[in-house]
Amino acid sequence: MNFSIISRLTGISEHQVKNTIELFEGGATLPFIARYRKEATGGLDEVEIGAIKEHYQKQLDVEKRREAILKSIEEQGKLTPELRKKIESVFSLVELEDLYLPYKQKRKTRAILAIERGLEPLATALFKGQEAMPERKAQAFLNKEVPTIEAALQGARDIIAEWISENQDARGRIRTLFERGAVISAKVKKKKEEEGAKYRDYFDYEEPLSKIPSHRLLAIRRGEDEGFLSVSISPEEEQALGMLSRQFVVGPTAGKNQLELAVKDSYKRLLKPAIETEFGNLAREKADTYAIRIFAENLRQLLLAAPLGQKRVLAIDPGYRTGCKVVVLDEHGNLRADAVIYPFNKAVEAEANLRLLIEKWKIEAIAVGNGTAGRETEDFVKKVLMSQGKEKEIRLFMVSEQGASIYSASDVAREEFPDKDVTVRGAISIGRRLADPLAELVKIDPKSIGVGQYQHDVEQSALKNALDGVVESCVNAVGVNLNTASKHLLRYVSGLGPALAQNIVEYRTKIGGFATRDQLLKVPRLGGKAYEQAAGFLRIQEGKNPLDNSAVHPERYPLVEKMALDLGTTVPDLMQKQELRKQIQLNRYVDGSVGLPTLQDILKELEKPSRDPRTERETFEFDSTIRTVEDLREGMILSGIVTNITAFGAFVDVGVKQDGLVHVSQMANRFIKDPNEVVKLQQVVKVKVTEIDIARKRIALSMKLS
C-alpha cells in the first residue's frame, strides 16, 4: 500500500494515513477510530478519516486490477521486465487500463481483420513514414481477401488507427484536451418535444463540462436516460486532430495523406468515443458525489434534529374522509391506546374523545402530521386545548410525515405492530419521531425520507454506503441506551450489525436488562473485538457503574479510578463534584497509549456524562391567515420551516401544502456557494414571497427581506 499517494490526495500526513489504515485493517470502525484513537490519528475527525478510508479502498481496487492485468499479460507470454516495471509504477486505474489496452482481449476489430489479411507490414511502413508511394507498396499485398489497392490501404489505415488509439501518450494528450475544453451538448430528439417538455431548458444546450453544476448534469442525464435528449461531450475537433497529426503524421507527402486519414479515423471512431465515455462517467461520478454529499448532509441534520425526549405523547395522523388516527405513546414510545376521531364531520364527539385521551393518559405533548388536513387538525387540537385551559401546559407540534407511510407498510412495522393497520402504524411513527427522530428514522430507508436531489439518479450503491455511514455516525455521536434501544437502532452501533443487534435484544429480554457493560460479553457471538468497538457508544442508565452511562470507554475505567484514588475520592463523587475535577492534573496521566486528547475527552464526560449533542425541540406556528397558495401575495413576509436543501437552494414550507423555493441567489446579500452556509433543515426562517405560479405549483421566495 502506497501511503504517500493517499497522503497527497487527502492533504493528511503520511504518518497519520499509515496509522489510520492500520486501525482499519485491524477491524476498527470509523466512529471508534475518531472517538477513541485520537493519539494514533493525530486527532483526525470523521470526515478526514472517511477520506482516508475512501482512498484506501480505491488503492485496494487498483492493486487488485494490477494483479489481474499482470496475470493476463503473462499468460499471453508478452510480459517483459520493462512492461512489468511500467505497470507496477502507476497508481491509477486509468493509467493501468491504458497500459493494458494493447494486450486486452478484443472482439474482432477492423484492425485485427486487416492483420489477419497480412496488411501489418504495410501499416508499419506507412506508420514509420517510410513510403513515398503508398499505392505501389500496397500492390504487393493484393490477394483474394484484399482485391484492390484502396482495400489494402484502408486495412493498413485501420491498423494504424488502432495503434494510435492505444498509444498511451496520445490518450494522455486527448484527455488533457477534454479536461481543458470539453463541452457538454444536449439536443432534443426528433418528435420528442412535447413528451419531453419538462426538459425544455436543455433542448439546445451547451456548457463547458468543467463548469456544469451537478444538478444540471444530473437533469440532462435523466433526460437522456428517459429518451428525450441526445447528449455528447467533446472538445474542439480541429484542435484534437491537429494535436494527433503533429504526433503521428511524418514522412513524404503521399504517405502523410494516408496517415492524416488514419488519424482522423482513429480520433472519430476510437479515441473520441472512448475518452468521451470516460469523461462522461467521471462527470457523472463527480455529480453523483456532490448530490450524495448534499443528501448525506440533509440526512445528518434530520437524524440529529432536536428530540422532545421521554414524554407522554398523543400523535395524530390527519385525514378528512377517513378520520384522524390517534395514538397514545408512553414516555418510552410504547403504544398505550389508539382511536379514530372525525373532527370535520363529528366535531363534538371528536372533541370529547380527544379530551378523554388527554386526561386519562396525562398527555404532555401532541404531534400532528403535516400532510393532508394537517393545518385543520392543528386548529382543532388548539381549540380543544384552549377549552381545557391546557394550551400552555401541553405543547403542540407539527411533525413531518415524510417516510411515515413507507415505515407503516414495512416488515419492520409489521413485526412491531402485527395487529395494527398501516394508518395506526403511521400515527405511531409520527409520535415517535417527535420524541426521538433518530431512533425512529433509522427504521426507514433513507432514500424515502424525501430530502436531497436526484437520489434515484445517482449510483445507488455509493448512495447507500454514504447514507449508511451517516446513520452510523449519528447513532454513535448521540449514543444508544442499551436497555431500551430497538434492534434497528443497535445495528448501527460501531462493531455490531443486524445479527449481533438481534442477539443483544434477545439476551436483554432473557436477563431482564443489562446492569453493566461487561455483560455484553455474555451475548452469543459478541466477542472481544465487537465489545471493544461498541461498548463506548452504549449507555446503561442507573447501572452498577456510573461510567457505563457515559462515553468513557471501559478500557479507560482503570485510569478514571486512578484519578479518583489519587484525589482520595470515589468515581461517583468525581463525576458529581466540580471542585474535585478541577484538581485533576491531566499531564500526570499521559503515557505511551494515552495522550491529552483522550484525557480531555474523559474529563468532559465526567462533567456531563451521556450528554446529548442535539438541541432542544422548539414549537412553531404558521401564519394563521395563510392556508393555500391562493392566500399568498407577492411581497408578503412569512415565517417558514426549511424542508429540503439542494445545490441550487432551499425549499421552505410556509403552511400552504406546497413548499416554496429560496434560490441560492436569494439567500443573502452576498455570494453563497453552498446553501448549507446559510440554512439547516428544520430551521425557522423569514421569507418574502417574490413570485406565485399557481398553474405550475411554484412559489418563489427570498430571504433578502430588504
ABEGO torsion letter per residue (X at the ends): XBAAAAAAAAGBBAAAAAAAAAAAAAGBBAAAAAAAAAAAAGGBBAAAAAAAAAAAAAAAAAAAAAAAAAAAAAAAGABBAAAAAAAAABABAAAAAAAAAAABBBBBBAAAAAAAAGAAAAAAAAAAGABABAAAAAAAABBAABABAAAAAAAAAAAAAAAAAABAAAAAAAAAAAAAABBBBBBBBBGAAAAAAAAAAAABBBBBAAABBAAAAAAAAAAAAAGABBBBBBBBAAAAAAAAAAAABBEBAAAAAAAAAAAAAAAAAAAAAAAAAAAAAAAAAAAAAAAAAAAAAAAAAAAABBBAEBBBBBBBBBBAAAEBBBBBBBAAGBBABBBBBBAAABAAAAAAAAAAAAAAAGBABBBBBABBGAAAAAAAAAAAAAAAGAAAABBBBBBBABGAAAAAABAAAAAABAABBAAAAAAAAAAAAAABAAAAAAABBAAAAGBEBGAAABBAAAAAAAAAAAAAAAAAAAEBBAAABBAAAAAABBGBEAAAAAAAAAAAAAAGEBABAAAAAABBGBBAAAAAAAAAABBBBGBABAAAABABBAAAAAAAAAAAAAAGBBAAAAAABAAAAAABBAAAABBAABBAAAAAAAAAAAABBGBBABBBBBBBBBBAABABAAABBBGBBBBBBBABBBAAEBBBBAGAGBBBBBBAAAABABBBABAAAABBBGBBBBBBBABBBAAAGBBBBBABAX
